Amino acid sequence: MITVVVIGILASIAYPSYQEFVKRGNRTEGQAFLNEVAARQERYFAQNNEYITSDEDINKLNLKDGGTSETGKYELSIGEEDDDGGYTLTAEEQFNDDACGNLTLNAVG
């Protein structure tokens, strides 16, 4: 009986830490996804002298999974940056993370 209590206490301590670890991993995936899209934006700009600035043109970037991150945790949204010729990338979370929310990267970094 004592063993069950000890295991229960350890599990109650470890599980919240594990959940936070998983959320940090998801955030890292979102950051990597934005960096990959930004690199493809720069490659597209080098070839076409313009950035992709609308969601309808995401396929022109030849992303592996379209506008979705590798595990589907983030959806990509692309917007134009205030008429300066840049872009804004937003990775919209598809899971519950109250501490972080959506991730954004623009042409300046």
N, C-alpha and C positions, 0 to 999 in steps of 0.2 A: 504494500500500500504506500509506503514511504517512497518507493521508487517511482510510482505513478505521480505522486505529488511533485517530486523533484523534476521529473521530465516535463510536467505541466508548467512549472515555474520557468524552466529553461526555454521552453517553447514560447511562452508569453513574452520573454525578453528577446528572443532571437527573431521571431516573426516580423515585428515592426522594423527591425534593422534590415531584414531581407527585403521587405517591401520598398524601403528607401533605396536600397542598392539597385533593385530592378528599375525604379523610376530614374535614377541617375544614368543607368545604362540606356534607357529610352531617350533621355535628353541628349546623350552622346550620339545616339543614332540620328537624331534630328539635326544636330550640328554638322555631322558628317554629310548628311543628305544635302543641307544647304551649301556646304563647301563644294560638293560635287556639282551641284547645279550652277554655282557661281563660276566654276572652272569651265563648264560647258558654255555658259553665257559668254565668257571671254573668248573662247575658241570660235563661237558663232560670230562674235563681233569682229574678230580678226579676218574672217572669211567674207562677211557681208556688210561690214561697216555700220551695223545697227544691232541693238539688243532685242531680245524677245521681251515684249512688255504686256502681253495679254495671255490669259489662261488658254485661249483657243489655239495658240501657237506652241504650246508646251512640247508637242511631238517633234517639232523642228530641232529640239535639243538632243534627240535620240537617247533619252533616258531609258534605262533597263526596264523599269516598272512604270513607265509613264510618269504621271504626277504624284506617285505614291512612293513612300520610302520602302526600303527592302522588306521590312516585316509588316508594313501597313500601319505603323503607328502615327505617321504624319502624312498629310495631304499638302501638295504644293500649290501655292497661289502666287502669281506674278503680277506686279503692277508697275506703272511708269513712275519715275522719280521726278516730279515737279518740273517738267519741260527742260531738264538739263541733259537729256539724252541717256540718263541712267536707268536703273531698274530697282525694284524692291522685291525680294523673295520672302515669302512667309510660309513657314512650315506649321500648319494648323494641326494641333494635337488631336488624335482620335482615341484618346484614353483620358482617364481622370487624373490630373496632376495639378492640384490647387496651388502648389508652391511655384510652378514655373509658367505654365500657359504656352501660348504660341511663340515660336522663335522667328526672328526677323533678321535679314541681312540685306544690305543695299550695295550698290555698285562701288561705294567708297569703303565699305567694310563694315 
